[in-house]
Amino acid sequence: MPRLVHVIGAGLAGLATAVRLQRRGVQVALYEAAGQAGGRCRSYYDHTLSATLDTGNHLVLAGHARTLEYVRTIGAGDALGGPIEPGFAFMDLAARSRWTMRFSRSRMPFWIGDARARVPGTRAADYLALLPLLFAKPGRTMAQTMRCDGVLWDRLLRPFFLSALNVEPREGSAELAGSMLRETLASGGEAFRPLAARGGLSSAFVDPALRMLQHGGAAIRLDAPLREIAYDDAARRVVALDFSDGRIVLGQDDAVVLAVPAAAAAALVPSLQAPRRYTAIVTVHYAVQPPPGLASPMALVNGTAHWLSAAEGRLSATIHDAHHALDLDPEEVARRVWADVAAAASLPLEPLPAWRVAADAHATFAAVPEEEWRRPATRTRWNNLMLAGDWTATGLPATIEGAIRSGRKAAELLLTENLER
């Protein structure tokens, strides 16, 4: 077991790594290039709206076991909440129709036989189209694996997989979609119950972890970008870390977990194969009080935005696979999305509330077969260097659950493997 582990990157993957190691008695040093921890899953204060916003409307499901274990470990188990009953609200913006999916809690999908619980206009037999996805072969798209049209596709499957894969689902990896399906709908309705961070992403995932690590004696350095890693190829070890303010030489029992974005990892690790294509997410926040009884989250069909979330004093809408929106004027994006939000929340179209458009052009790796092949394993050819991040081979798309799993796996490998081999 290593004496000291240097965790590079304080996003969720890095935090999960550090927390797991510290809980097992390992000394941890955590480094982050930015001035704050959390990466793409954090909160920040926005002066335009005079409110604390999240970097995106990240959705957690009750079936995400490692995520729930992580928040309980850092003492934030009550920071996630959602509806008591498993289900999702939907609105078709073109047809101006609403419905709610209501899932049975057991693993048996009894809800499929209830016309009041399943997607309006579908038959129980329509859901058999999902079966090929459970046995999807690597390297195949969803369109090559299952039927991707019809009412069920338009009103449930495409919205769900668009948010999960962040690419047009027909082009998405059937293998990743099948993994998501097995861990959600196929695991029973309770696993598909949506959860959200009540007080924001930082209060649920970041701040409690930092407090726990500090209390346990971890050294935490922000504004500390890693410039270079020094390797001893003969010994198959990392021997030093070069930061902007100096070099850290590793001891014989020290190890490193690199939990940085894929592009940064590729620049630091020789010959590392990593995803190269990324897709965008655009989130638009509005300073408006949600009307009483508004369902959140709500899937939006046939609109500009794909999901609507409500918080105290704010409505937020998300556009997935959003490269088409990046070239538009931000006010134009805000107006287009507000038309969807106003319709879904039964609010007047005018005046346009105060808004903030948050665009991330490289939000997730593109969950298509050719990029799935490029995701690296946790281990590297250097015995004391592990990788972590939602872009590594987690078996899931780029999600909170995938990031946390990757960090846990990196920690476990360091704890159990002989680093001297």
ChimeraX attribute file (.defattr): number of C-alpha atoms within 10 A of each C-alpha:
attribute: neighborCount
match mode: 1-to-1
recipient: residues
	/A:1	18
	/A:2	21
	/A:3	13
	/A:4	20
	/A:5	26
	/A:6	22
	/A:7	30
	/A:8	28
	/A:9	30
	/A:10	28
	/A:11	26
	/A:12	32
	/A:13	32
	/A:14	34
	/A:15	28
	/A:16	31
	/A:17	33
	/A:18	31
	/A:19	24
	/A:20	21
	/A:21	24
	/A:22	20
	/A:23	13
	/A:24	13
	/A:25	14
	/A:26	19
	/A:27	20
	/A:28	26
	/A:29	19
	/A:30	23
	/A:31	24
	/A:32	24
	/A:33	20
	/A:34	15
	/A:35	10
	/A:36	16
	/A:37	27
	/A:38	23
	/A:39	20
	/A:40	17
	/A:41	19
	/A:42	23
	/A:43	22
	/A:44	14
	/A:45	11
	/A:46	12
	/A:47	9
	/A:48	10
	/A:49	18
	/A:50	9
	/A:51	13
	/A:52	14
	/A:53	23
	/A:54	23
	/A:55	21
	/A:56	23
	/A:57	25
	/A:58	18
	/A:59	16
	/A:60	21
	/A:61	21
	/A:62	20
	/A:63	21
	/A:64	19
	/A:65	13
	/A:66	18
	/A:67	23
	/A:68	19
	/A:69	14
	/A:70	24
	/A:71	20
	/A:72	14
	/A:73	17
	/A:74	20
	/A:75	16
	/A:76	20
	/A:77	16
	/A:78	12
	/A:79	18
	/A:80	22
	/A:81	16
	/A:82	17
	/A:83	14
	/A:84	10
	/A:85	15
	/A:86	20
	/A:87	20
	/A:88	20
	/A:89	17
	/A:90	25
	/A:91	23
	/A:92	19
	/A:93	19
	/A:94	11
	/A:95	9
	/A:96	11
	/A:97	12
	/A:98	16
	/A:99	16
	/A:100	18
	/A:101	18
	/A:102	20
	/A:103	26
	/A:104	21
	/A:105	20
	/A:106	14
	/A:107	15
	/A:108	14
	/A:109	16
	/A:110	16
	/A:111	18
	/A:112	21
	/A:113	12
	/A:114	15
	/A:115	13
	/A:116	13
	/A:117	17
	/A:118	22
	/A:119	21
	/A:120	16
	/A:121	10
	/A:122	16
	/A:123	16
	/A:124	14
	/A:125	9
	/A:126	13
	/A:127	13
	/A:128	10
	/A:129	14
	/A:130	18
	/A:131	13
	/A:132	15
	/A:133	23
	/A:134	18
	/A:135	14
	/A:136	21
	/A:137	15
	/A:138	14
	/A:139	17
	/A:140	17
	/A:141	24
	/A:142	26
	/A:143	15
	/A:144	17
	/A:145	21
	/A:146	17
	/A:147	14
	/A:148	18
	/A:149	13
	/A:150	11
	/A:151	15
	/A:152	19
	/A:153	20
	/A:154	15
	/A:155	23
	/A:156	17
	/A:157	15
	/A:158	18
	/A:159	21
	/A:160	20
	/A:161	21
	/A:162	19
	/A:163	21
	/A:164	21
	/A:165	27
	/A:166	26
	/A:167	23
	/A:168	18
	/A:169	25
	/A:170	20
	/A:171	17
	/A:172	28
	/A:173	29
	/A:174	29
	/A:175	27
	/A:176	27
	/A:177	25
	/A:178	23
	/A:179	18
	/A:180	21
	/A:181	19
	/A:182	15
	/A:183	18
	/A:184	20
	/A:185	20
	/A:186	19
	/A:187	17
	/A:188	21
	/A:189	24
	/A:190	21
	/A:191	21
	/A:192	25
	/A:193	24
	/A:194	22
	/A:195	21
	/A:196	22
	/A:197	22
	/A:198	15
	/A:199	17
	/A:200	22
	/A:201	25
	/A:202	20
	/A:203	17
	/A:204	25
	/A:205	28
	/A:206	26
	/A:207	17
	/A:208	17
	/A:209	25
	/A:210	21
	/A:211	13
	/A:212	17
	/A:213	23
	/A:214	13
	/A:215	9
	/A:216	15
	/A:217	12
	/A:218	19
	/A:219	13
	/A:220	17
	/A:221	19
	/A:222	15
	/A:223	13
	/A:224	18
	/A:225	18
	/A:226	21
	/A:227	16
	/A:228	15
	/A:229	17
	/A:230	17
	/A:231	16
	/A:232	11
	/A:233	11
	/A:234	7
	/A:235	12
	/A:236	17
	/A:237	23
	/A:238	22
	/A:239	20
	/A:240	17
	/A:241	19
	/A:242	15
	/A:243	16
	/A:244	12
	/A:245	10
	/A:246	10
	/A:247	15
	/A:248	14
	/A:249	13
	/A:250	18
	/A:251	13
	/A:252	15
	/A:253	13
	/A:254	21
	/A:255	25
	/A:256	28
	/A:257	26
	/A:258	27
	/A:259	32
	/A:260	26
	/A:261	19
	/A:262	24
	/A:263	12
	/A:264	13
	/A:265	18
	/A:266	16
	/A:267	13
	/A:268	17
	/A:269	17
	/A:270	10
	/A:271	8
	/A:272	16
	/A:273	15
	/A:274	22
	/A:275	22
	/A:276	14
	/A:277	13
	/A:278	17
	/A:279	19
	/A:280	22
	/A:281	23
	/A:282	24
	/A:283	25
	/A:284	24
	/A:285	27
	/A:286	22
	/A:287	19
	/A:288	19
	/A:289	12
	/A:290	21
	/A:291	13
	/A:292	7
	/A:293	7
	/A:294	14
	/A:295	19
	/A:296	21
	/A:297	23
	/A:298	21
	/A:299	26
	/A:300	26
	/A:301	24
	/A:302	16
	/A:303	17
	/A:304	21
	/A:305	26
	/A:306	22
	/A:307	26
	/A:308	27
	/A:309	22
	/A:310	22
	/A:311	17
	/A:312	11
	/A:313	13
	/A:314	18
	/A:315	23
	/A:316	28
	/A:317	28
	/A:318	27
	/A:319	25
	/A:320	24
	/A:321	24
	/A:322	22
	/A:323	18
	/A:324	9
	/A:325	19
	/A:326	15
	/A:327	9
	/A:328	11
	/A:329	10
	/A:330	17
	/A:331	13
	/A:332	11
	/A:333	20
	/A:334	22
	/A:335	17
	/A:336	14
	/A:337	23
	/A:338	27
	/A:339	19
	/A:340	26
	/A:341	26
	/A:342	15
	/A:343	15
	/A:344	22
	/A:345	18
	/A:346	12
	/A:347	14
	/A:348	12
	/A:349	14
	/A:350	10
	/A:351	6
	/A:352	16
	/A:353	15
	/A:354	12
	/A:355	21
	/A:356	21
	/A:357	17
	/A:358	17
	/A:359	21
	/A:360	17
	/A:361	16
	/A:362	14
	/A:363	19
	/A:364	24
	/A:365	25
	/A:366	27
	/A:367	30
	/A:368	26
	/A:369	19
	/A:370	18
	/A:371	19
	/A:372	25
	/A:373	14
	/A:374	16
	/A:375	21
	/A:376	19
	/A:377	17
	/A:378	21
	/A:379	17
	/A:380	15
	/A:381	10
	/A:382	18
	/A:383	19
	/A:384	26
	/A:385	24
	/A:386	24
	/A:387	29
	/A:388	37
	/A:389	30
	/A:390	28
	/A:391	31
	/A:392	26
	/A:393	20
	/A:394	24
	/A:395	19
	/A:396	25
	/A:397	28
	/A:398	21
	/A:399	19
	/A:400	23
	/A:401	24
	/A:402	25
	/A:403	28
	/A:404	27
	/A:405	27
	/A:406	31
	/A:407	32
	/A:408	23
	/A:409	21
	/A:410	29
	/A:411	29
	/A:412	16
	/A:413	16
	/A:414	22
	/A:415	17
	/A:416	10
	/A:417	13
	/A:418	12
	/A:419	20
	/A:420	11
	/A:421	8
